[in-house]
Each structure stands twice: as C-alpha cells, then as structure tokens.
C-alpha cells in the first residue's frame, strides 16, 4: 500500500509495550508523529528514540503525540523504554499489521543481501487524521527537528 500526503491515515488497533490497546482514532484532535523504526537497542534506532525523548517537551508544546512502531515484542519495548527513559508508547507490531497498512514492511538491500524489513519512516498526521507529511529520509540524531518543521 502506498500512503500519500493528503489522504486519511489508516486507522489501526495494536498493542503497546504494556499490552494496552492503541488506536489511531484515540488521538483525533491531536497531531501524531507515527514513527516506524527497525529494532530496539540498535545504534540508529536508539539515537532516534533519544532525540525524540530529549525534545519531547517541544513536541508536546506543538501539540504532538509521539508513537513508535517496530516489530519487537512488548518485553523488548519495555526494556528499551526503561533503559532510555522514553516518555512515549511503542507499538509491538509483531504480526506486521500496522507496517502493512502504512507500507513500511518492504524488501531491503544491505551489503548485497536482500531481506524483508522495516523502512524507517515517520508519518505526520494532523488533528483530523489526515497525513500532512511523510519523512522518508529520517535523520536519527535530529528527528524531532524534522517533525517540528
């Protein structure tokens, strides 16, 4: 599925790190930074999460809710959140359902090998549930700045 700016963001129902249900609809009226990342506790993903953590207050002040999505388990997310004191929820998309909705589970090439994996992407969703921006070239160490632009 190809998501485009200006279209309604696909709603989803998924579980966060605590097994609580999260839906996109529950954030209606707020701006959402829905970010897809490959793995907890890897250098790029940790840099990205910590940048969002360090700039979380600025994101809140601009009306954003931050939600991370990876295929890691609830337990891995709990450890990642505890280790880096992350103030936002992480969706445990182990069945890749949310990834499929947003088209972020794709064939990737790395060092001459091909495999399926998460394409690091952030969707900015406005208060009405419409995609207002798609950040495909994520700067892991300056991601909050990209979102706030």
N, C-alpha and C positions, 0 to 999 in steps of 0.2 A: 504494500500500500504506500502511495506517495502522498505525503501531507504537504499542503501548500499554505502560505500565508494568506489570511483572509477567510479560511474555512473554519467551520466549527471543530474544535478539538474533540477527538473521540473520547467519550466517557469510558471509564473503566472502574472495575471493582477489584481491589487487590488487598493483600495483607502487608502490614508494615513490620518492622523489626520485633514488635511485641505481639504479633498475631492479630492486631486490631485491623478492622476493615477501613480502607481508604477508598473514596471515590473522587473523581474529578468534580462531580456535581456539588460536593460538600464545600468547595471553595468558591462557588459562584459569588460574585460581588468583590472578589479579591483578584489581584494579578498573581499568576502562578509561574514560577520558574521550574519546569519539569525537566530534570536533567538525567540523561541516560549515560552510564559510565560502565566500563568493563568489569572491574573487580575491586573489592575492598582490599585495603592494605598493600596496594601496588604504588609505586612512586608517583605516577601521573594522577591516579585517582585520589591518592592521599593529598597531593598538592591542591587539587581542585576542591575537595571537600573542606580542607583547612582554609583556603581562600574564601570560600562561601561562609565558613564559620567566623572568620576574622572580620568579615564585612556584613555580618548578619543584621546588625542594628541598622545599617544604612539601607539594606534591602527591606527590612520591616518598615522603616520610615517612608519608603517609596510605595508601600502597600503590597509588597511581595510576600507570597508564601513560597518556601523552597521545599521541593520534594525530589529526592534522589531515587533512581531506579537501576537495579542491576539484577543479575540472575543469581546472586549469592543468597544463601539461606538466612532465615531470621536470626539464627545464632551468630553467624558471621557478621551480620549487620549490628547486632547488639555489641559484639566485641569491638567493632570498628567505631561505633558511636562512643562507647565508654573510653576507648584508648585516646581518641582525639576530641572528646567532649563536644560532639556535634549536636547542635540545637534543633535540628530538623529531622523529619522522618525519612526512612529509607524503605522503599518497597522491595520485598523479596519476591521477584518475578521469576521464580524457579521454573515455571512452565512456559516462560517467554510470551505470555498472552499480551501484556502491555507493550512489550517490544514489537510484537507482530502488528498491533494496532497502529503504532507510530512508525513502523518501517525501519526500526533501528537494529534488527537482527539480520545481518547480511553476511555474504561471503566476503572475507577479508584476506588480503595477501600480506604476509610478513616473512621476510628473509627467504623468499622463494617458495614458501608453503602457503597453501590455501586452507582456510577453515572458517566455519561459521562463528560469528561473534558479535558483540555489541559495537555499534558505531557510535562513538562519543558525540552526542548531540544534545542541545538544550532547546526546548520549546518554550517560548514566552506566550502565555495565554492571558488574554485580557479579562476584565471583570465580567464580561458577557459570555465567556467560554470560547472566544474566537482566537485563533493563532495570530498573534501580531508580529512575531519574529521567530526565526529559526536560526540558531547559532550552530553551524556545522564545523567551523574551524575554531574549536574551543582552545583558549589559552588557559591551561590548567592553573597557572600561578597568578592570573589576572582575570578570572572568570566573572567575579562579581562586577567588575568594571564593565565587562561586555554586556552583562544583563542590565545594568543601570543606565546604559547609553540610550 
